[in-house]
Amino acid sequence: MLDDDAAEAFTGFVREVGPRLKQSLIAALGGEVGREATAEALAWAWENWSRLQTMQNPAGYLYRVGRNRGISALRRRPVFPPLIESPSEGPWIEPGLPLALAHLAEMQRVTVLLVHGFGWTYREVAEHLGVAVGTVQTHVERGMSKLRIELKVELHA
């Protein structure tokens, strides 16, 4: 059990990191599995807070903890839930987008969703995933190119 100061520090950490951790795990694993993985990663963080708070990139480490916990569940479930049939049930998306996203390599899907779906900067994604900004840019560019090809979208100059 954490003492009061450690519990307060942990609560502040979760307030700061939790929403982005959830977004990145949803981008990597899909909605349901991503939310479950977030909960498991945060539970791990609580149990290992003294170790986690000394790490250079605790959010990135938790991302990997959650991703590893969600991988086996992801293999048994589809990455994206079925499309919403009625426009009143949620936002409209291109019907082929979930399948096209599922066809991307994991890093391409994660970076595209975090940058274009959740509005993260390349630097924020790079810091969170523990990679270089150029690596994020490359994955986003390649992922967007593959999406355009699969969805038959042409860029006009």
N, C-alpha and C positions, 0 to 999 in steps of 0.2 A: 504494500500500500504506500502511496506517495504522501509525503508530508504536505502541509498546506502551501508552502512556497512552490514546491515542485508541481503540485496539482494546479496551481494558478498559472505557472509557466506552461504546463501542458495544455491547459485550456486556451491560453493565448495562441499557442502554436497551432492548435486545431482550428481555431477561428481564422487564422491567417492562411494556413496551408490546406485545410480540409476541402473548400470548394474547388480549388484547382486540382487537387488530387482526384477528386470525384470526376471532374470533367475529363482529365487525362485517362483515367481508367475506363470510363464509359467510351471514350474515343478508341481505346485499345481493345476493349472486350465486349462492347455493346452495353445496352442499358441495364438490364437486370443483373448480369454477371459483373458489370463495372461497379454498380452500387454495392453488391455483396462484397466484392474485392476491396472496396473502399472501407467498408465496415471492418473487415478482417485486418486490413493494414493498420487502421487506427487502433484496433484492439491490441495488435502486436506492439504498436507504438506505446500504448499505456503500460504494457507489461515490461517494456524494454526502454523506458523513458531515459534512464540515467545513461544508457549506452547511446541512444539515438541523439540526444541533445549535444553530444560531443562530436558528432559527424560533421564533415564539411558541407554536405548536401543532404540533409535529412529528408527533405521532400522527395528528392530523386530516389533515395534509398527506399522510402515507403512506396513509391510508385513501383519499384521492382518487387517489393514484398507483395503488394496487391496483385500485380500482374502474374507473378508466379503462383499465387493462391488461386487466381481465376482461370489459369490456362486449362486445367483439366475440366472444369465446368464448361469452358468455352468450346472445347472439342465435342461436347455432347449436345450443345445448343446452337441455334443459328445466331450469327453475330447481331442481326437487327431484327426487331419484332416485325410482325406482319404490318403492311401499310394500313393506314387509317382509311377506311372506305368513305366516310362522310367528311366533307370539308369542315363541318361544324365541330368535329371531334378533335381537331388539331390543325396545325399549320400545313399548308399544301407543300409538298416537295415533289420534285421530278420522280415519277414512278420508278424509273430505272436506277435511281441514285443508290438505294441501299444495296442492291446487288452489285453495282459498279464499285462501290466502296469496299464491299466484301472481297472483290477480286484484287484489290491493291495489296501490296506487301504491307505487313503490319506497320512498319515505321512510316510508310507513305500515308496510310490511312490515319494514323495517330496525328502526324504533323499537319495533314490537310484539315482534319476536323478541328484540331486545336486552333490553328491559324484562321481558317475561313469559317468554321462553324461556331467557335467560341470567342473569336476575336483576340487571341493571344498574339503577342509579338514574337518574331523569330527568336529574339534574345530570351524571352520568358520560356519558350518551349525548350530552347537549348539548355538553359539552366536547370529546368525541371527534369529533363531527360538525361542530363549529364553528357551532352555532346556539344560539338562546335556549332556556332551559328550557321556557318557555311554548310554543314551537314544537314541542318534543318531546311535551309533554303533548297538544297539539292533534292531532298525527299519531297518537299512541297511541289517543286517544279515538275518533277517526274510523275508524282501522283496526279497533279492537275492535268498534265498532258495525257496520261492514260484515261482519266475520267472523260476528257473531251473526246478522245477517240471512241471510247465505249458508248458514250451518250450521243455521239455524232454532232458535237457542238463545234462550230467554226468560229474562230476569232476574226473579226473584221478590223482592218487597220484604220 
